[in-house]
Amino acid sequence: MRKSILVSLIAVFAVFALLSAVSAGELTDDNWAVTVNGADVERESTISGIEAGETIPIKVVFRAAEDANDVVVKAFIDGYRSDITSKTGRFELVENSIYTKYFSLTVPSDIDPTEAYTLTIRISNKDKSEEQEFDLRLQRSSYKVEVLSAEFPDKATAGSVVQVDVVLKNWGMHKLDDIFVVARIPDLGVQKKVYFGDLNELDEDEYDLIDDEAREASRTDAVERRIYLAIPDNAKAGIYNLEVEAYNVDSANVVKRSIVISGTEGISDILSGTSSRTLSIGEEVTYNLVVVNSGDKMKVFTLAPEEAKGLLVEVEPIVTVPADSSKTVEVKVKATESAEEGTNVVTINVKSDGELVKAVDFTANVEKGKAITGKASSVVILTIVLVIIFVVLLVILIVLLTRKQTAAAETEETSYY
């Protein structure tokens, strides 16, 4: 009896030992060959020389130590605020077979080079997991300007003006001085160069020391400007590349996008009469703007004034112009108390089908002093009328008194005789 119990216990222990041996098995032989950016790296070594915004190619070669199901190989970077990861689909391992897997991880442009990052390669299935880690020293370029955004319409008409909104960002470690931006359509031979100024580097450690409002006010590592690019009247219909290039002596970046240019048929034009007027505080002046539609179809135009400090600008927002005709639109400008003395520019953006046809500028010369308002004018007129009435009544009174004195004299003379 005791012998049977002992045999049973030995058998149980043997089963547990066998299970432990099986579970302790490895998926691979642990002799991986890892290549990052074309260079072989050793386990727990440090990888350096990788810059922000760069895409890292990774190759992993390993030998299967056993047969296994549903295996996944994953490469990822720890330390950033969101996941930077790439992984394979599920596949089967066959013992002693060699497997090669490729990955690519893109390092964000806004990494903080003072932070610690780790590259991890993990081979796993639902039962087992093996991984190797590498310290990753990321850095930002010394000088790097990037065109974050270049927004403009997909379509334009020959003779129109294309509005290009450009956003620049300094991704480098140092300040970028004297940046210029050029918008061009090479095949049409047109371009416009604009000075964007300086862009500071972004130091997150410094910004952590100040409040949110001051932090936002100090973020001068990005800038936004608008560029107007004129399309020639004789431009042929077609698809063209519109390029936006930002550059200074240290860095350059170009983005390209297609724009469809339609031919000269149905060109619209915007004309203006007197473009300069003088007004006083409280006074209102009127300018005339003529919208011309030389096409063979009716067109709808939208007119939107840009903000002008101290000036109230009124204009008809939507104008419909029949084919081959024109329409005159009044632009009313009034100077308020906050208007600045001197020359002020009032801009009216005229669009058709969502595209800028023309930006028309009017000049308002604001002078010191106040214009007579409607209420003041009424008081002045009333005063003048009362003065006239008073004078008339005075004249009548004098006439009446004179006649009375004459009649009295005649009466006295008659009585004497």
C-alpha positions as CSV (number, residue, x, y, z in Angstrom):
1,M,0.0,0.0,0.0
2,R,2.7,2.4,1.0
3,K,4.7,1.4,-2.0
4,S,1.8,2.2,-4.3
5,I,1.4,5.7,-2.7
6,L,5.1,6.4,-3.1
7,V,5.0,5.4,-6.8
8,S,2.0,7.6,-7.3
9,L,3.7,10.6,-5.7
10,I,6.8,10.0,-7.8
11,A,4.7,9.9,-10.9
12,V,2.9,13.2,-10.0
13,F,6.3,14.9,-9.3
14,A,7.6,13.6,-12.7
15,V,4.6,15.1,-14.5
16,F,5.0,18.5,-12.8
17,A,8.8,18.4,-13.6
18,L,8.0,17.6,-17.3
19,L,5.4,20.4,-17.5
20,S,7.9,22.8,-15.9
21,A,10.6,21.8,-18.4
22,V,8.1,22.3,-21.3
23,S,7.0,25.7,-20.1
24,A,10.6,26.8,-19.5
25,G,11.4,26.3,-23.2
26,E,12.2,29.3,-25.3
27,L,10.7,30.4,-28.5
28,T,14.2,31.3,-29.9
29,D,17.8,30.4,-29.3
30,D,18.3,34.0,-27.9
31,N,21.0,34.7,-30.5
32,W,19.3,37.5,-32.4
33,A,20.9,39.6,-35.0
34,V,19.4,43.1,-34.8
35,T,20.3,45.8,-37.4
36,V,19.2,49.5,-36.9
37,N,19.8,52.1,-39.5
38,G,22.0,49.6,-41.4
39,A,24.3,49.0,-38.4
40,D,24.4,45.8,-36.2
41,V,23.6,46.4,-32.6
42,E,24.4,44.3,-29.5
43,R,22.0,43.5,-26.8
44,E,21.6,46.4,-24.2
45,S,23.8,48.6,-26.2
46,T,23.1,52.3,-26.9
47,I,21.9,53.5,-30.3
48,S,22.7,57.1,-31.2
49,G,22.8,59.4,-34.2
50,I,19.0,59.2,-34.9
51,E,17.3,62.6,-35.5
52,A,13.8,63.7,-34.9
53,G,11.5,63.1,-37.9
54,E,13.7,60.3,-39.2
55,T,12.3,56.9,-40.2
56,I,14.4,54.1,-38.7
57,P,14.7,50.8,-40.7
58,I,15.0,47.8,-38.4
59,K,15.9,44.2,-39.3
60,V,15.6,41.2,-36.8
61,V,17.0,37.8,-37.6
62,F,16.5,34.8,-35.2
63,R,16.4,31.0,-35.0
64,A,13.3,29.2,-33.7
65,A,14.1,27.0,-30.7
66,E,10.8,25.1,-30.9
67,D,7.6,24.8,-32.8
68,A,5.1,27.5,-31.8
69,N,1.8,28.9,-33.0
70,D,0.5,32.5,-33.3
71,V,3.9,34.2,-32.9
72,V,4.1,38.0,-33.2
73,V,7.3,40.1,-33.5
74,K,7.0,43.7,-32.4
75,A,9.4,46.7,-32.4
76,F,8.5,49.8,-30.4
77,I,10.0,52.9,-28.7
78,D,9.2,53.7,-25.1
79,G,9.4,57.2,-23.6
80,Y,7.3,59.2,-26.0
81,R,3.8,60.4,-25.1
82,S,2.1,58.1,-27.6
83,D,2.9,54.7,-29.1
84,I,5.7,54.4,-31.7
85,T,5.3,50.8,-32.8
86,S,5.4,48.3,-35.7
87,K,4.6,44.6,-35.6
88,T,4.1,41.6,-37.8
89,G,1.0,39.5,-38.2
90,R,0.7,36.1,-36.5
91,F,2.8,33.3,-37.9
92,E,4.1,29.8,-37.1
93,L,7.5,28.9,-35.8
94,V,9.3,25.7,-37.0
95,E,12.1,24.5,-34.8
96,N,15.6,25.4,-36.0
97,S,14.2,27.5,-38.9
98,I,15.7,31.0,-39.3
99,Y,13.3,34.0,-39.6
100,T,14.0,37.6,-40.8
101,K,11.5,40.4,-40.0
102,Y,11.7,44.0,-41.2
103,F,10.2,47.1,-39.4
104,S,10.3,50.9,-39.8
105,L,9.7,53.3,-36.9
106,T,9.2,57.1,-37.6
107,V,10.6,59.3,-34.8
108,P,8.3,62.3,-34.1
109,S,9.6,65.7,-35.0
110,D,8.9,67.2,-31.6
111,I,10.8,64.7,-29.4
112,D,12.7,66.1,-26.4
113,P,16.4,65.2,-26.8
114,T,16.8,65.4,-23.0
115,E,14.4,62.5,-22.4
116,A,15.4,58.8,-22.2
117,Y,14.0,56.5,-24.9
118,T,14.2,52.7,-25.3
119,L,13.9,50.5,-28.4
120,T,12.4,47.2,-27.6
121,I,12.2,44.1,-29.8
122,R,9.7,41.5,-28.6
123,I,8.9,38.0,-29.9
124,S,5.9,36.4,-28.2
125,N,2.7,34.4,-28.4
126,K,0.0,33.8,-25.8
127,D,2.2,31.5,-23.7
128,K,5.7,33.0,-23.9
129,S,7.5,36.3,-24.5
130,E,11.1,37.2,-25.1
131,E,12.6,40.7,-25.7
132,Q,15.7,42.7,-26.1
133,E,16.1,46.3,-25.2
134,F,18.4,49.1,-26.5
135,D,19.0,52.5,-25.1
136,L,18.0,55.1,-27.8
137,R,19.6,58.6,-27.8
138,L,17.5,60.7,-30.1
139,Q,18.4,64.3,-31.1
140,R,17.0,67.2,-33.1
141,S,18.8,68.8,-36.0
142,S,20.8,71.9,-35.2
143,Y,18.9,73.9,-37.8
144,K,15.7,72.6,-39.4
145,V,12.8,74.6,-40.9
146,E,9.7,72.8,-42.1
147,V,6.7,73.9,-44.1
148,L,4.0,72.4,-41.7
149,S,1.2,73.5,-43.9
150,A,0.6,75.1,-47.3
151,E,-3.1,75.6,-48.0
152,F,-4.5,76.9,-51.3
153,P,-7.5,76.1,-53.5
154,D,-7.4,73.0,-55.7
155,K,-8.7,75.1,-58.6
156,A,-8.1,78.6,-60.0
157,T,-8.8,80.6,-63.1
158,A,-6.4,82.4,-65.4
159,G,-6.1,86.0,-64.3
160,S,-7.2,85.3,-60.7
161,V,-5.2,85.5,-57.5
162,V,-4.4,82.4,-55.5
163,Q,-4.3,82.8,-51.8
164,V,-1.6,80.6,-50.2
165,D,-1.7,80.2,-46.4
166,V,1.7,79.0,-45.1
167,V,2.7,77.7,-41.6
168,L,6.4,77.3,-40.7
169,K,7.9,75.4,-37.8
170,N,11.4,75.4,-36.4
171,W,12.2,71.8,-35.4
172,G,15.9,72.6,-34.8
173,M,17.9,73.1,-31.6
174,H,18.9,76.7,-32.5
175,K,17.2,79.9,-33.6
176,L,16.6,80.3,-37.4
177,D,17.3,83.8,-38.6
178,D,15.9,85.6,-41.6
179,I,13.6,83.1,-43.2
180,F,12.1,83.6,-46.6
181,V,9.2,81.8,-48.3
182,V,8.8,81.5,-52.0
183,A,5.5,80.4,-53.6
184,R,5.8,79.6,-57.3
185,I,4.3,77.8,-60.3
186,P,7.4,77.0,-62.3
187,D,5.6,76.1,-65.5
188,L,3.8,79.5,-65.6
189,G,7.0,81.4,-64.6
190,V,5.3,83.1,-61.7
191,Q,6.5,83.4,-58.1
192,K,6.2,85.6,-55.0
193,K,8.8,85.8,-52.2
194,V,7.9,86.9,-48.7
195,Y,10.1,87.6,-45.7
196,F,8.9,85.6,-42.6
197,G,11.5,86.8,-40.1
198,D,13.1,84.8,-37.3
199,L,12.0,81.5,-35.6
200,N,13.1,80.7,-32.1
201,E,13.9,77.2,-30.9
202,L,11.3,75.6,-28.6
203,D,12.7,74.9,-25.1
204,E,10.1,72.9,-23.2
205,D,12.0,73.1,-20.0
206,E,11.8,76.9,-20.0
207,Y,8.1,76.9,-20.8
208,D,7.4,74.6,-17.9
209,L,8.5,77.4,-15.6
210,I,5.8,79.9,-16.7
211,D,2.1,79.9,-16.8
212,D,-0.1,78.7,-19.7
213,E,-0.9,82.2,-21.0
214,A,2.8,83.3,-21.0
215,R,3.8,80.0,-22.6
216,E,1.5,80.5,-25.5
217,A,2.6,84.1,-26.0
218,S,6.3,82.9,-26.0
219,R,5.9,80.2,-28.6
220,T,7.7,81.8,-31.5
221,D,8.9,78.5,-33.0
222,A,6.1,78.7,-35.5
223,V,4.7,81.4,-37.7
224,E,1.8,81.8,-40.2
225,R,1.6,84.1,-43.2
226,R,-0.5,84.6,-46.3
227,I,0.9,84.9,-49.8
228,Y,-1.0,86.1,-52.9
229,L,0.1,84.5,-56.2
230,A,-1.2,86.1,-59.4
231,I,-2.1,83.7,-62.2
232,P,-1.3,85.2,-65.7
233,D,-4.3,86.2,-67.8
234,N,-3.0,84.1,-70.7
235,A,-2.4,80.9,-68.7
236,K,-3.4,77.8,-70.5
237,A,-5.8,75.4,-68.9
238,G,-4.1,72.4,-67.2
239,I,-2.7,70.9,-64.1
240,Y,0.3,72.6,-62.6
241,N,2.6,72.1,-59.6
242,L,2.5,74.9,-57.0
243,E,5.6,74.8,-54.8
244,V,6.2,76.5,-51.4
245,E,9.8,76.7,-50.3
246,A,11.0,78.0,-46.9
247,Y,14.7,78.7,-46.5
248,N,17.5,80.6,-44.8
249,V,21.3,80.1,-44.8
250,D,21.1,77.1,-42.6
251,S,18.0,75.1,-43.7
252,A,15.5,74.7,-46.5
253,N,12.2,72.7,-47.0
254,V,9.9,72.4,-50.1
255,V,6.4,71.1,-50.4
256,K,4.6,70.6,-53.7
257,R,0.9,70.2,-54.6
258,S,-1.1,70.2,-57.8
259,I,-3.5,73.0,-58.8
260,V,-5.9,73.0,-61.7
261,I,-5.9,76.2,-63.8
262,S,-8.9,76.8,-66.0
263,G,-8.7,78.9,-69.2
264,T,-9.6,82.5,-69.9
265,E,-13.2,81.8,-70.7
266,G,-15.5,83.5,-68.2
267,I,-12.9,85.7,-66.5
268,S,-14.2,88.0,-63.8
269,D,-12.7,91.3,-63.0
270,I,-13.1,93.8,-60.2
271,L,-12.8,97.5,-60.8
272,S,-12.9,100.4,-58.4
273,G,-13.7,104.1,-58.7
274,T,-12.1,106.6,-56.4
275,S,-9.9,104.5,-54.1
276,S,-8.9,107.3,-51.6
277,R,-11.2,109.5,-49.5
278,T,-10.8,111.8,-46.5
279,L,-13.1,111.7,-43.5
280,S,-13.4,112.9,-40.0
281,I,-14.3,111.0,-36.8
282,G,-18.0,110.1,-37.0
283,E,-18.2,110.8,-40.8
284,E,-19.1,108.2,-43.4
285,V,-17.8,108.0,-47.0
286,T,-18.8,105.7,-49.9
287,Y,-16.6,104.0,-52.4
288,N,-17.8,102.3,-55.6
289,L,-16.7,98.8,-56.5
290,V,-17.6,97.3,-60.0
291,V,-17.9,93.5,-60.3
292,V,-17.5,92.4,-64.0
293,N,-18.6,89.0,-65.3
294,S,-17.4,88.6,-68.9
295,G,-18.4,84.9,-69.0
296,D,-21.4,83.3,-70.6
297,K,-23.0,82.2,-67.3
298,M,-24.4,84.0,-64.3
299,K,-21.9,84.2,-61.4
300,V,-22.4,84.7,-57.7
301,F,-19.7,86.7,-55.8
302,T,-19.1,87.0,-52.1
303,L,-17.7,90.3,-50.7
304,A,-16.1,90.2,-47.3
305,P,-14.3,93.2,-45.7
306,E,-11.1,92.5,-43.7
307,E,-11.0,94.0,-40.2
308,A,-9.9,97.6,-40.1
309,K,-9.2,99.1,-36.7
310,G,-11.6,101.9,-35.8
311,L,-13.5,101.8,-39.1
312,L,-16.9,100.4,-39.7
313,V,-17.1,98.8,-43.1
314,E,-20.4,97.9,-44.8
315,V,-20.7,96.1,-48.1
316,E,-23.3,93.9,-49.7
317,P,-22.2,90.4,-48.8
318,I,-23.5,88.5,-51.9
319,V,-23.7,89.9,-55.4
320,T,-25.2,88.1,-58.4
321,V,-24.0,89.3,-61.8
322,P,-25.6,88.1,-65.0
323,A,-23.5,86.8,-67.9
324,D,-21.5,89.4,-69.8
325,S,-22.5,92.3,-67.5
326,S,-21.4,94.1,-64.4
327,K,-22.8,95.5,-61.2
328,T,-21.7,98.5,-59.0
329,V,-21.5,97.8,-55.3
330,E,-21.2,100.5,-52.6
331,V,-18.7,100.2,-49.9
332,K,-19.5,102.4,-46.9
333,V,-16.8,103.3,-44.4
334,K,-17.3,105.2,-41.2
335,A,-14.6,106.4,-38.8
336,T,-15.3,105.7,-35.1
337,E,-13.7,107.3,-32.0
338,S,-11.0,104.5,-32.0
339,A,-9.9,105.2,-35.6
340,E,-6.2,106.1,-36.0
341,E,-5.4,109.4,-37.6
342,G,-3.7,109.2,-41.0
343,T,-3.9,106.6,-43.8
344,N,-6.0,103.5,-43.1
345,V,-6.4,100.7,-45.6
346,V,-9.8,99.0,-46.1
347,T,-9.6,95.6,-48.0
348,I,-12.5,93.9,-49.6
349,N,-12.0,90.2,-50.6
350,V,-14.1,89.3,-53.6
351,K,-14.6,85.6,-54.1
352,S,-16.4,83.4,-56.7
353,D,-16.9,79.6,-56.3
354,G,-14.8,79.8,-53.1
355,E,-11.8,81.2,-54.9
356,L,-10.3,84.7,-54.4
357,V,-10.9,86.7,-57.5
358,K,-9.3,89.9,-56.2
359,A,-8.5,91.8,-53.0
360,V,-9.5,95.4,-53.5
361,D,-7.9,98.1,-51.3
362,F,-9.4,101.5,-50.5
363,T,-7.6,104.2,-48.6
364,A,-9.4,106.1,-45.8
365,N,-7.5,109.2,-44.7
366,V,-8.8,110.0,-41.1
367,E,-8.4,113.6,-39.9
368,K,-8.6,115.0,-36.4
369,G,-11.8,116.6,-35.2
370,K,-15.3,115.3,-35.4
371,A,-17.7,115.6,-38.2
372,I,-21.2,117.1,-37.5
373,T,-23.4,114.3,-36.6
374,G,-27.1,114.1,-37.5
375,K,-28.2,115.2,-34.1
376,A,-25.7,118.1,-34.0
377,S,-26.7,119.1,-37.5
378,S,-30.4,119.2,-36.5
379,V,-29.5,121.5,-33.6
380,V,-27.6,123.8,-35.8
381,I,-30.4,124.0,-38.4
382,L,-33.0,124.6,-35.6
383,T,-30.8,127.4,-34.2
384,I,-30.4,129.1,-37.6
385,V,-34.2,128.9,-38.1
386,L,-34.9,130.4,-34.7
387,V,-32.4,133.2,-35.4
388,I,-34.1,134.0,-38.7
389,I,-37.6,134.0,-37.0
390,F,-36.3,136.3,-34.3
391,V,-34.9,138.7,-36.9
392,V,-38.1,138.7,-38.9
393,L,-40.2,139.3,-35.8
394,L,-37.8,142.1,-34.8
395,V,-38.2,143.8,-38.2
396,I,-42.0,143.5,-38.0
397,L,-41.9,145.0,-34.5
398,I,-39.8,147.9,-35.6
399,V,-42.2,148.5,-38.6
400,L,-45.2,148.4,-36.4
401,L,-43.7,150.8,-33.9
402,T,-42.7,153.2,-36.7
403,R,-46.2,153.2,-38.1
404,K,-47.7,153.9,-34.7
405,Q,-45.4,156.8,-34.1
406,T,-46.3,158.3,-37.6
407,A,-50.0,157.9,-36.9
408,A,-49.8,159.6,-33.6
409,A,-47.9,162.6,-35.1
410,E,-50.5,163.0,-37.8
411,T,-53.3,163.0,-35.1
412,E,-51.6,165.7,-33.1
413,E,-51.2,167.9,-36.2
414,T,-54.9,167.6,-37.2
415,S,-56.0,168.5,-33.7
416,Y,-53.9,171.7,-33.7
417,Y,-55.6,173.1,-36.7
